Each structure stands twice: as structure tokens, then as C-alpha cells.
Amino acid sequence: MDDRARENKIREQEMLLESIYDTIEFGIIRYVVKNGNDCEILSMNQAALHMLDYETVQECVNDGFYGVASHVSDEDKPKILSLTNSLGKPGDMVKFEYQAKSKSGDSRWISASSKLLKLDQNQNPVIQRTMTDITEKKELELQLRQEREVYQLALESSADILYEYDMTKDCLIMYMPYTDSYGNKHTRQEIIADYRNKVIAGESVRAEDVSKLKKLFTGSMEDNMEIQLKTEEGVRWYRVFGKKVFENGRAIRIVGTMHDIHEVKEVQRENQNNLEELRINRLAINSLSNSYTGIHYVNLRSNTYYAVRIPGHLKSMIPKRGDYTDVIYHYIETQVAFEDRGKVSKFVDPEYLIRQLSPRNSHIETEFRCVRKEQNHPVWNRLEINLVSCKNNIPEYVTINFLDITGEKRRALKRQYDNALLGYAISDSYDSIFEIGLEHDTVYRVIFDGKEVSRKKYARHFTDMVQENLQHLIHPDSREEYLLMMNLERLRTQTGENYSELLIQNEEGSYEWISLTLRTVVRDNSKRMLLFTKNVDARKRKELETLEREQKSREAIMEACEAANRANEAKSQFLSRMSHDIRTPLNAIIGMTAIAGTHLDDRDRIQDCLGKISSSGKLLLNLINEVLDMSKVENGNISLNEEEFNLSDIIQNILEVIKPNLTEKSQEIKVDIRSLQHEEVVGDTLRLQQVFMNLLSNAIKYTPEGGRVTLHIRERKSTVSSAGCYEFIFEDTGIGMAPEFIPKLFEPFERAEDSRVSKIQGTGLGMAITQSIVHMMNGTIHVESELNQGTRITVTIFLRLQDRELESVAELEDLSILVVDDDPDICEHTCVMLKNIGMRGESVCSGADAVLRVENAHQRDDDYFAVIMDWKMPGMDGIETTRAIRSLVGPEVPVIILSSYDWSEIEAEAKEAGVNGFISKPLFRSRLVYALKKFLPGSETEHTVETEQIHFEEKRILLVEDNELNREIAEEIIGATGVTIECAENGKEATDLVSSRPEGYYDLIFMDIQMPVMDGYEATKAIRELEKQRQQSVPVIAMTANAFMEDIQNARKAGMNAHLAKPLDIRQLMETLKKWLAPKENGRN
């Protein structure tokens, strides 16, 4: 073979392989992994593209698809990356299943295997992934689990014994219901092997019934039979029902029930001489066992009735006894749907019943719809009439029974709908379907009429049809392939599937490419072939795509309806809980108000009542805020507002807010900060604080007294340019939660079924809101927990870094610092931070050791630049240690107190002892640098902490509030500070007052938002416009019930300086007054 021939053969083989690669049913993706997890697609076959709804590989790349994990769901990504990274050498392979996201956003289940093919020239791994769509399999597995649950429920609620006889293994399995001593229903399973021999030996059945039960072994058993079985209670009569289960055309199992009829048989035996009484008893027993909603015993001759059972909602309308026709027609007029009244009236007419019923025809029935005002869907009933007895061959007594079959109707409609969907799916997927009978050379056309699938037989034989098509429809170039594919003898030996695309003439006389797919099936114990045809021209392909989109739209509507029903059910449960949670604080508020009113002379009792009223009011406000916030989340009305901030500020703010709750429960909080390089970031501070507050509040609520809460803050390596990756871990030693509840944690209104949880008031909305905010920030939230083992929640978010360089610390380099804290972790963390700044840090864990270190350094004439010291330490605390240091080295060495406690608690004593500064825990780099720079030579900042002296008596406030009661409350609270207050009832009055007063007349304005004439936003804008001609700007604070994050942002946009939410928090109000009414020389205005 010459070189050209060899090259042609190789090229043919390559083309063949490429053809196979693009036509095989499973997807293949080849890609190379670079720089860890960055991937570059080398190739994708058509099956892989089709699974993800793409046409070309380039379209995938343009859409952000990178091969290894881009189309993988978030929860499966870590698993896939870990498995892929485990491939060590060529030939290694891993298998896994995961959920994939297609271009259209659909979620699909994929079974895949990844194999390391080789290492490229740069030693990067080249990996091939094969993919198979197993979505249908997963859906069937889910359906099977659900059906098993329904089966188990039916088993527990039934009095019958369910059995399953395996004909191949001669094994009988019985599921027998029983009730324990507490009234709970259970099912006991009994397995009897070698059952055939035991029956023949008479171990389980009376000898005369052995021949009947033998039919069970052969599968020739009738629909039901009555036999006597030997039980622990003796020989009992059972009615045995059974149905055969087939596999590959062969009966392999009998499945059915054994209904205990022993009492009925005993009644029959005892009442053989009284047939009428026997039949009444049998009908009564059957009626009761079938759970009829209404049972009536009617005498047709006297037109009277006796009601054995009356539905609860009709007891006031239907007497126990009375005239039959009067009651039944009144029932029809008031309860039966209009369109069914004529049918039911005819059916219950006494003369009609006398004509229709006879000993040979003793049972008739019909179905009708009922009208129920409280129901928004039809209620279906089955009306059954049974003949009890005759007199002179004329029906005399009957039972009229009513049975609610609404559930049965719904299931039938769902089956009809599912069959229709299946028919649509089949008819939409193929242009035509044929069934070929290989044994008798027959052919059928499979037809779907919109309701059901049927077959139409052709008069011609299959082989005749093939010859006719060959002559008149098949293009000459395709005839050989068509004849080979349709050869009857070949089809009789073929298994599996055969596929081909041929040129076939259409009705207009032109040729089109038509796909033919032959699949082998077995029906009625005979082998058959199904032939599927489909027009694969571009025009037909687009039509099919349109139909597929419509089908997906219908499915999406159904899913949306189901989701809406689930949401409505959850909200109903939520309203039930909220009714309790809202009424509880309301009851406290109303009750304590009444108690205070009866003890006006008892100051201590009134103080106690007011404290409880205040705490209950705050709880009620928190419940309302969460409900309203969740409403905005569901409506998609929440947006992010970015601004520059320092992480240390929001952490400090949150710790200040939760400190009272920690103190109340004697809990400890620890903040662990590691590897935090960038504190100055850009993001939505309000939403971030909301996330942290929700998580820390939950940790405190669900942690018992004396427990511990820990917040870990880490800066991880970022994969996003100009952004930092921050990890916040919230840990507690609380009650934890069961692993099965974790997936429900973020669902609205969900709370764990735990008596300890139910005692803690809440809406079940906090975690749903938290997750929504984190996802809006493109972050992730992960929960780990075990019951009684505490909880660990990890939040990872990306925050844009501020465009500024880190503050210069050159002047601090090589200076020595002594760190004093009884917590070794804090000492280590602080020294690491000092080292990163360039300073020399030493640490000791007690005040006595600190004094010794300072003394030794002073004697060496090498004093520390500063001492950073904890306040509360065992033995010598920070204050005592400072006094000792001052007595040794005087005032030269600055001492800075590091504490999580309020500085004001110890300020006077600390300054008197010689403390020069204060830093609050947790310690951030920016705060540490700021505090240390104060003590550099030439710094203008004094070494002591000055006490702010604020005198409000000389200040004037304008209070703008339209509600008289709210105005009175604000005047009373604010007026207690000595400030002068002037009032305006709307924004227009406020604007007029400011414009008529001299510049600087008002020191502060509190502005309501929703007011008549002119609202607070417009009034603030008008005041800011007026101030453009003035030198000073007066601070404007929003004081409003509009308390959402968006309201705070809107206030800022209007020109307001801050925001206070109603009802007023006294502590927050006082802090606001201190901030904005401080003397101007202190630089606060």
C-alpha cells in the first residue's frame, strides 16, 4: 500500500470516527485544565450540545461555558471539582451524577464519567467527560418513592391483609395491620417460604380449600375467592383478591388482599333461615366498611326513610326519619349542582327504582357533583342504591348510600391529563408511528386523537407496503438502504434499535430527508417493531422547536401552580403561628397597661409594667419588620445600594447592638480575625448588617444561658479582580438542628419541630431574608449543624475594594509594643498584626508579668513605645497594672486599654490611673494604626481621652410631625434634655419657618416623611435648595415609620443626614442628639 492510499484510509477512518462521535446518543466533552480550575474546551459532540440546549461549541464559550463546572449546579460544583482534581495519571477515571443547568435555565440530571486522557506539552491534564441525560430516570425514582409512601399509608389505614406471592421463588409475603396499646396503627410483615408444600400439607388452610389456593401458585386464580385459613386465633374465613403481575409477557407474581369475612360468614351461618335479615346486615357491614358519608334505609311502599348516617354539614337540614321524597328532592335542590339535578331526580324517583331493581339487578349507581360554598372546586359523590327486600316480587326496602369520590375523580383526571401529555409528547416528537407485527406480516398506524393513543390496522401486509414505497416514494439513492432496513427476515432477528435517514418524496412531489427509527418491543408475548418517522429538514426542525417550547411553557405553568399551592399552604401555617406570636406581646402590652392603671401609687410596680410593655413592643416591632421585609423580597423590590465603608465599623456597630442580649443571657462572644488585609471596601452596609444581625441574633436566641457565640472573619484569595473574598463564620454552642431540617432552613415561614424552638417567638422569615440578600450579593451561605451540638453558618461574599492604598505605617516600623491579655489567642493575633505593620510585638498574659517587662525595659533604657492592655484580667486588672507601670516609669510610656466593654464605664477611673487611650475589641488593623499614630512625636492628638460635655439647653430643634399623638410623644422625650422645641404640622409649614428664621436659628430638624400638603422628602429638598444662599446647613433627621432599607436610602437621596425609625428607640435617639447637637468646636456639626 503506497503512502497516498494509506493517508486516504487514515482520513476515512478519521471521518468515520468523527461521524460516530457526533451521532452517538451520549454527550462527550473534551477539555484541558489550566491553572488549577480554569478550563478550555477542546471539543463537544452534538449530544452534549443538545443536552445543554446549545447549537455550537462557540455559542457555549460565548455564553460563559468553560467545560468543567460552569453548567453544574452550585450545590454539586465542589463535589465535581474534587473528583476531577483526584485524577492523577492518564487512564484514571471517576463516575458521578449531578444536576446541570442548560442554556434555557432548565435543570437536568446527568450521569457522567471523567477520564484523564493525557498530559499536554505544558503538563496540563486533558480530560474527557461522557454524559448521559438521566432526568427521566430521576423523576421516575421520585415518583416511585412517592407511590411507596402512598402505598404504606394505604396499608396502615386499611384493615385488610396485603399479600405478595412470588411464583418463581414460591414465597408468600403478608403485610398485616395492627394497633398498639396506645392506639397507634402499625404494619407487621410475615414471610412464608416453601408456601406451596405448606398448603398441600394443610398447614395454613382447611383441607377442602387446598384446591382453591393451589390456583394461587399457577396464576389461574379468579378475581376473588372465599377460603378458610388457619391463624393464631383459629380457622377464619377470608375473601382473597388477587391480580397477576407480568414481566416480559410472563406472570411472575400475584398481588392482592385478604379481607376478613369471618363475622359475615358467622352471621350467614346463624341466620340461614332469615334471608332478609342477613342481607340487611351484609349491606350495613359493606356500607360501613366503604366509609359512606350518608346511609339511608328507605321503604318505597310507605315513602319513608330512616337515616343511619348523615354527613356533618347536613345534620341540621336532614331529619333522622321522615318523608323520603320531600327530603331527597329538597337535598337535590340545595346541594346538587344545577347540571346534574335532572339526572339525580330521575335516579332517586321511587317509581323508577321499583322498575329498575330486582333480585337479579339489586344494585344501581350514578355520580353527580355537589355545590359547597366553602369549596372552590367541585365535590363529587357516588350515589349507590341497593335492593334489600321485595314483597310480592316488588322492591320494598332499599339502602341509599352516598360516597365522596372527589379524590378518585381528581386522580382519574390527572391520569387522563398525564396520558394526554404523553400522547402530545409522542405525537410532537415524531411525524408518524407504525407498529409492525413480525409474525403475521401486519402493520398498524399509531394514532393520538388528543385524549388517548389507538392503533389502526392497514389492509395491506407490511412487505407489500415496503415494495410499494420502494417503487413510488423512496429516492433511488436511498432504495438499497431502505430495502435492507425493512427486510422482514432481518427484522425478526434484530434486537435493540436501528436508525437511518433517507430521501423520501412528500405530497408535493419533492424529496425531503426523513429519519426512520426501528425499535424492538414485546407485546402479548410476541415480538414487534415500532417504526418512528420524523422530517429532519430545517423547516420541520424549527416547527418542532416551537412545539417543544410550547410544551415547556405548559409544564412551567403547571410547576408554577404547584409552587403557588405550596406557598399558600406555607402562608396559612405562617398566619396560624403569627396569630399566636403577635397576640402574645399584644396581650402583654394591654395587660401591663391595665395593671399599671390600677397601681398608680406604686412607683415600683408601674416601673416594672413599663419595662415589660417596652420589651413586648420591641418584640412586636421586630415581628412586623420581618414580615414586611419578606414581602419586599418576594416581590423583588429589594435592591442593593453601594457605598464606601470600613468593615470594622459595621462589626463594631453590630456588637454594640447585641451586647445587651449577650449580657442578659450571660453569654460570651468571641470575634476571631485572621488574614484581613483590606478593611476599606464598597458594598451595601445596611443589607450586610441585616445579614449579620439575623445570624448573630439567631445564635444568641438558640444558645442557652452561659453559652458561647463566635464570629470568625477571614479574607480569602479572590478570583475576582478589584474585589476581595470575605468569609464570615458564625458559630454557637446552642441547641443545633436535625440534619433533615437544614434544607428547609431557608424556606419562608419554616421553623423546626422542637419544643425549645416553639417557645422562642419568631416569624420563620429571618433566614429566608438572609439567604436572599446573600444571593443578591453573589455570595453563598452554608449551614452545618447537629441536634444539641450547636450550629456553624458560613457566609462568603465578594466586596469591591476601595480605590486607595493602605495607610502608610513607615513611621511605626521597628517600634516595640507590649501586649497584655489573659487570652493567649488575642495576644498572638495582636502580635501578628503588629508584625504585619512592621512593629515589634511582645506579649504576656498577666498584669504582674507586664509590670516586670516594663520595668526591665526601662532599666535597659529601652522603653516600649506603648503598652496595649486588656481591662478585665484575673489578679491585677488593666487599671491596677497601669497604676503600677506609672509608679515605675512615670507618664512616658503610653498605655492603651483594649476591651469589649463600654469605655464610659471605666473612663474616669482609667484616666485617673494614667490610661492614655482606648481601643474596642475586636481589634482591626485600621483602628490599631490610628491609635498608635496618636503617640508619635509631633502628633497633634493628646494622649488622654477627653470627656464630651454637651449642653442641650442652648439648642433649638424644629419637630415636623402631622400626627398629634406622635408629636406629643417626641416633644416629651426630646424635651427632657432641656432643648427648645418648635413644631410644624407638615412640610410646607417647616419650609416656611426655616426660610423666615435667620441663618443658624435651628440646630437640628426632625422630619416625618408621610405628611399632607408637602411630604418630608420634598420639604428637605426645598430646605437644601434654600441653604444654597446661606453659609450653614442644618442637619435634617428622618423620624418616620417608613423603616425599610430602601426608605433609609431614599432619605439620604433627599438630603437628610440620618434616619430614625418609629417607634422611637430612646437610646438611639439620645445618641443622635449627642452626635448632631455637640458643640461646633468639637467638630461634630
Secondary structure, 3 states (H helix, E strand, C coil): CCHHHHHHHHHHHHHHHHHHHHHCCCEEEEEEEECCCEEEEEEECHHHHHHCCCCCHHHHHHCCCCCCCCCECHHHHHHHHHHHHCCCCCCCEEEEEEEEECCCCCEEEEEEEEEEEEECCCCCEEEEEEEEECHHHHHHHHHHHHHHHHHHHHHHHCCCEEEEEECCCCEEEEEEEEECCCCCEEEEEEEEECHHHHHHCCCCECHHHHHHHHHHHHCCCCCEEEEEEEECCEEEEEEEEEEEEEECCEEEEEEEEEEECHHHHHHHHHCCCCHHHHHHHHHHHHHHHCCCCEEEEEECCCCEEEEEECCHHHCCCCCCEEEHHHHHHHHHHHHECHHHHHHHHHHHCHHHHHHHCCCCCCEEEEEEEECCCCCCCCEEEEEEEEEEEEECCEEEEEEEEEEECHHHHHHHHHHHHHHHHHHHHHHHHCCEEEEEECCCCEEEEEEECCCCEEEEECCCCHHHHHHHHHHHCECHHHHHHHHHHCCHHHHHHCCCEEEEEEEEECCCCCEEEEEEEEEEEEECCEEEEEEEEEECCHHHHHHHHHHHHHHHHHHHHHHHHHHHHHHHHHHHHHHHHHHHHHHHHHHHHHHHHHHHHCCCCCHHHHHHHHHHHHHHHHHHHHHHHHHHHHHHHHCCCCCCCCEEEEHHHHHHHHHHHHHHHHHHCCCEEEEEEECCCCCEEEECHHHHHHHHHHHHHHHHHCCCCCCEEEEEEEEECCCCCCEEEEEEEEEECCCCCCHHHHHHCCCCCCCCCCHHHHCCCCCCCHHHHHHHHHHHCCCEEEEEECCCCCEEEEEEEEEEECCCCCCCCHHHCCCEEEEECCCHHHHHHHHHHHHHHCCEEEEECCHHHHHHHHHHHHHCCCCCCEEEEECCCCCCCHHHHHHHHHHHHCCCCCEEEEECCCHHHHHHHHHHHCCCEEEECCCCHHHHHHHHHCCCCCCCCCCCCCCCCCCHHHCEEEEECCCHHHHHHHHHHHHCCCCEEEEECCHHHHHHHHHHCCCCCCCEEEECCCCCCCCHHHHHHHHHHHHHHCCCCCCEEEEECCCCHHHHHHHHHCCCCEEEECCCCHHHHHHHHHHHHCCHHHCCC
